[in-house]
């Protein structure tokens, strides 16, 4: 769930697609070879790669969502899809070359209006769900052809799974379903950790309190303030991730176990999904 910060950030991979036919003197006339090749590449590329469109639906895996760029052909929104493009904005230095949380915060600011419009609901309701923000940059080839956009997608993700998005927009206007709500469970393995899962699946932790961050609170203080806010409410906590902070959804979340837990689950950790 992109909505809460994690202790361990997930890695990103690069995906790029380009098409280029053979160059010949018949098609290029007197143009320099490099210019003709660039035009051939541009004309050979599918139309959907020229620029993303708001409202496009995509059948993406979590691996796809984590990638820096994404080039799969959109699918009809009547078919199974796991993300929806909610905004296509002009990339800025802050969204492309900023560092870590500062860059993620800037992406949240840029994508926020489109994200909240499609998702609907108020800030507190959004913070209870598994809906998250994914974002994609142009490929190397697209940048070479002048692309300067940032694509913003809405996704429904948890525990390394991307779930189908269904319903009419705004998606949360009728309130979240249990399949959209976030619960938690231990991840297993030698190192104690816990992950978000839909509340319709087996879980061991439930959200008990959402505490709004004070206006003007810096994101760099979010972890320690979340810990303090939940200290007297069981001590298990998470906090809104940097992109959600940029959107304006800034919450500390307190959790409790629904069954005896023999190991310390530690701090909820959920990494970048886009």
C-alpha positions as CSV (number, residue, x, y, z in Angstrom):
1,X,0.0,0.0,0.0
2,X,1.6,3.2,-1.1
3,X,-0.2,5.0,1.7
4,X,2.2,4.0,4.5
5,X,5.9,4.4,4.9
6,X,8.2,1.4,5.1
7,X,11.4,0.5,6.6
8,X,12.7,-1.3,3.5
9,X,12.4,0.3,0.1
10,X,11.8,-2.0,-2.8
11,X,14.1,-1.8,-5.8
12,X,13.0,-0.5,-9.2
13,X,13.8,-1.9,-12.6
14,X,13.8,-0.3,-16.0
15,X,11.6,-1.4,-18.9
16,X,11.8,0.2,-22.3
17,X,10.5,-0.6,-25.7
18,X,11.4,0.9,-29.0
19,X,10.9,0.0,-32.7
20,X,13.1,1.0,-35.6
21,X,13.1,-0.2,-39.2
22,X,16.1,-0.4,-41.5
23,X,17.3,2.9,-43.0
24,X,17.6,3.2,-46.7
25,X,18.4,6.0,-49.1
26,X,15.0,5.6,-50.7
27,X,13.1,6.6,-47.6
28,X,15.6,9.1,-46.2
29,X,16.5,11.2,-49.2
30,X,19.2,13.7,-48.3
31,X,18.6,13.7,-44.5
32,X,21.4,12.7,-42.3
33,X,21.3,9.1,-41.2
34,X,20.8,9.9,-37.5
35,X,17.8,12.1,-38.2
36,X,16.2,9.6,-40.5
37,X,16.7,6.8,-38.0
38,X,15.1,8.9,-35.2
39,X,12.0,9.6,-37.5
40,X,11.7,5.9,-38.4
41,X,11.8,5.0,-34.7
42,X,9.2,7.5,-33.8
43,X,6.9,6.5,-36.7
44,X,7.3,2.8,-36.0
45,X,6.4,3.2,-32.3
46,X,2.7,2.3,-31.4
47,X,0.5,5.4,-30.9
48,X,-0.1,4.6,-27.2
49,X,3.6,5.1,-26.6
50,X,3.6,8.7,-27.8
51,X,2.0,10.0,-24.6
52,X,-0.1,8.4,-21.9
53,X,-3.8,9.3,-21.7
54,X,-5.8,10.0,-18.6
55,X,-8.4,7.3,-18.2
56,X,-6.3,4.5,-19.8
57,X,-6.5,1.2,-17.9
58,X,-3.6,-1.2,-17.5
59,X,-3.2,-4.9,-16.5
60,X,0.1,-4.6,-14.6
61,X,1.8,-6.8,-12.1
62,X,3.6,-5.5,-9.0
63,X,6.8,-5.9,-10.9
64,X,5.5,-3.7,-13.7
65,X,4.3,-1.1,-11.1
66,X,7.7,-0.9,-9.5
67,X,9.4,-0.2,-12.8
68,X,10.6,3.3,-13.6
69,X,8.9,3.1,-17.0
70,X,6.0,1.1,-18.3
71,X,5.2,0.4,-22.0
72,X,2.5,-2.3,-22.1
73,X,-0.5,-1.6,-24.3
74,X,-3.5,-0.3,-22.3
75,X,-6.5,-2.7,-22.0
76,X,-10.2,-1.9,-22.2
77,X,-11.4,-0.6,-18.8
78,X,-14.2,-3.2,-19.1
79,X,-11.5,-5.9,-18.9
80,X,-9.5,-6.9,-15.8
81,X,-7.1,-4.1,-14.9
82,X,-4.9,-3.2,-11.9
83,X,-4.1,0.4,-12.5
84,X,-5.8,3.5,-14.0
85,X,-4.0,6.5,-15.3
86,X,-5.3,9.4,-13.3
87,X,-3.0,12.2,-14.5
88,X,-0.3,13.0,-17.0
89,X,1.7,16.0,-15.8
90,X,4.8,17.8,-16.9
91,X,7.8,16.4,-15.2
92,X,9.9,18.8,-13.2
93,X,13.4,18.8,-11.7
94,X,11.8,17.9,-8.3
95,X,10.0,14.9,-9.7
96,X,12.9,13.6,-11.8
97,X,16.1,14.4,-10.1
98,X,15.1,15.0,-6.5
99,X,16.5,12.7,-3.8
100,X,14.6,9.9,-2.2
101,X,11.7,11.2,0.0
102,X,11.9,14.7,-1.5
103,X,11.4,13.3,-5.0
104,X,8.5,11.1,-3.9
105,X,6.9,14.0,-2.1
106,X,7.1,16.1,-5.2
107,X,5.5,13.3,-7.3
108,X,2.6,13.1,-4.8
109,X,2.1,16.9,-5.1
110,X,2.0,16.6,-8.9
111,X,-0.2,13.6,-9.1
112,X,-2.4,14.4,-6.1
113,X,-5.3,16.2,-7.8
114,X,-5.8,13.4,-10.3
115,X,-5.4,10.7,-7.7
116,X,-8.0,12.1,-5.3
117,X,-10.5,12.9,-8.1
118,X,-10.6,9.4,-9.3
119,X,-10.4,7.7,-5.9
120,X,-12.8,10.0,-4.1
121,X,-13.5,9.8,-0.4
122,X,-12.0,12.0,2.2
123,X,-8.4,11.9,3.4
124,X,-9.1,9.7,6.4
125,X,-11.1,7.2,4.3
126,X,-8.3,6.9,1.7
127,X,-5.8,6.3,4.4
128,X,-7.6,3.1,5.5
129,X,-7.4,1.5,2.1
130,X,-4.9,-0.3,0.0
131,X,-5.2,2.2,-2.9
132,X,-1.8,3.6,-3.8
133,X,-0.1,5.9,-6.2
134,X,2.2,4.5,-9.0
135,X,4.1,6.7,-11.3
136,X,6.1,6.2,-14.5
137,X,8.7,8.2,-16.4
138,X,9.3,8.1,-20.2
139,X,11.7,5.5,-21.5
140,X,15.2,6.5,-22.7
141,X,13.9,6.3,-26.2
142,X,10.8,8.4,-25.4
143,X,13.0,11.0,-23.7
144,X,15.2,11.2,-26.8
145,X,12.1,12.0,-28.8
146,X,11.3,14.9,-26.4
147,X,9.0,13.3,-23.9
148,X,8.8,15.4,-20.6
149,X,5.8,13.9,-18.9
150,X,5.1,12.0,-15.7
151,X,2.4,9.4,-15.8
152,X,0.4,9.0,-12.5
153,X,-1.6,5.8,-12.0
154,X,-3.9,4.7,-9.2
155,X,-3.3,1.1,-8.1
156,X,-4.7,-1.4,-5.5
157,X,-1.7,-3.3,-4.0
158,X,-0.8,-5.3,-1.0
159,X,1.7,-8.0,0.0
160,X,3.4,-8.0,-3.4
161,X,0.1,-8.4,-5.3
162,X,-1.8,-6.1,-7.6
163,X,-5.6,-6.5,-7.3
164,X,-8.2,-5.7,-10.0
165,X,-9.8,-2.3,-9.8
166,X,-13.6,-2.4,-10.1
167,X,-16.5,0.0,-9.7
168,X,-17.4,3.4,-10.9
169,X,-15.4,6.5,-10.3
170,X,-14.9,8.1,-7.8
171,X,-14.2,4.7,-6.4
172,X,-14.7,5.4,-2.7
173,X,-17.8,7.6,-2.9
174,X,-19.9,4.6,-1.6
175,X,-17.3,3.8,1.0
176,X,-14.5,1.2,0.9
177,X,-15.3,-2.5,0.8
178,X,-13.4,-5.0,3.0
179,X,-11.4,-6.0,-0.1
180,X,-10.2,-2.4,-0.4
181,X,-9.4,-2.0,3.4
182,X,-6.0,-2.5,4.8
183,X,-5.2,-5.1,7.4
184,X,-1.9,-6.7,8.4
185,X,-0.2,-10.0,8.9
186,X,3.2,-11.3,9.8
187,X,5.3,-11.9,6.7
188,X,7.0,-15.0,7.9
189,X,10.7,-15.8,7.7
190,X,13.5,-15.4,10.2
191,X,13.3,-11.7,10.4
192,X,10.1,-10.4,12.1
193,X,8.1,-8.2,9.7
194,X,4.5,-7.6,8.8
195,X,2.8,-6.6,5.6
196,X,-0.5,-5.2,4.4
197,X,-3.2,-7.5,3.1
198,X,-6.8,-7.0,2.2
199,X,-9.1,-7.4,5.2
200,X,-10.9,-10.2,3.3
201,X,-7.9,-12.4,3.7
202,X,-6.3,-14.0,6.7
203,X,-4.8,-11.2,8.9
204,X,-3.4,-10.7,12.4
205,X,-3.5,-6.9,12.8
206,X,-6.3,-4.4,12.4
207,X,-6.3,-0.6,12.2
208,X,-7.7,0.9,15.4
209,X,-6.8,4.6,15.2
210,X,-5.9,7.2,12.5
211,X,-4.3,10.3,13.9
212,X,-3.9,13.3,11.6
213,X,-0.4,14.9,11.5
214,X,-0.3,18.5,12.6
215,X,-0.4,21.0,9.7
216,X,3.2,21.9,8.7
217,X,4.7,18.8,10.2
218,X,7.8,17.8,8.2
219,X,7.8,14.3,6.6
220,X,11.2,13.6,8.1
221,X,9.6,13.6,11.6
222,X,6.7,11.3,10.6
223,X,8.2,8.1,11.9
224,X,9.0,9.3,15.4
225,X,5.7,11.2,15.7
226,X,3.8,8.1,14.6
227,X,5.6,6.1,17.2
228,X,4.7,8.7,19.9
229,X,1.1,8.9,18.8
230,X,0.5,5.2,19.0
231,X,2.6,4.6,22.2
232,X,-0.4,4.4,24.5
233,X,-2.6,2.5,21.9
234,X,-0.6,-0.7,21.7
235,X,2.6,0.6,20.3
236,X,2.2,-0.9,16.8
237,X,2.3,1.9,14.2
238,X,2.7,3.0,10.6
239,X,2.7,6.3,8.8
240,X,1.7,7.8,5.5
241,X,4.4,7.4,2.8
242,X,6.1,10.4,1.3
243,X,3.9,10.5,-1.9
244,X,0.8,10.5,0.2
245,X,2.3,13.3,2.3
246,X,2.7,15.2,-0.9
247,X,-0.9,14.5,-1.9
248,X,-2.0,15.9,1.4
249,X,-3.1,12.6,3.1
250,X,-0.9,12.7,6.2
251,X,-1.7,10.2,9.0
252,X,-0.2,8.1,11.8
253,X,-1.9,4.7,12.0
254,X,-2.2,2.6,15.2
255,X,-2.8,-1.1,15.0
256,X,-3.6,-4.0,17.3
257,X,-3.2,-7.7,17.1
258,X,-6.3,-9.9,16.7
259,X,-4.6,-13.0,18.1
260,X,-1.6,-13.6,20.4
261,X,1.7,-12.8,18.7
262,X,4.8,-14.5,20.0
263,X,7.3,-12.3,18.1
264,X,7.7,-8.6,17.9
265,X,6.3,-7.5,14.5
266,X,8.4,-4.3,14.5
267,X,7.5,-1.4,12.4
268,X,5.3,-1.9,9.4
269,X,7.5,-1.7,6.3
270,X,6.1,-1.2,2.8
271,X,8.2,-0.1,-0.1
272,X,7.9,2.0,-3.3
273,X,5.5,0.4,-5.8
274,X,6.0,2.8,-8.6
